[in-house]
């Protein structure tokens, strides 16, 4: 039977940035780059446009 490689799990506690440039989405991308399984806990939701945070 083949051995299954398990990824280590990491938790990020951060805000949600709908642009994906920061916050949870950015953290999860970095975790994936390092072959880690990412979990997240949302602490804030931001409302913003392409030019400003409301």
Helices and strands as residue ranges (DSSP letters): E 9-16, H 23-33, E 37-45
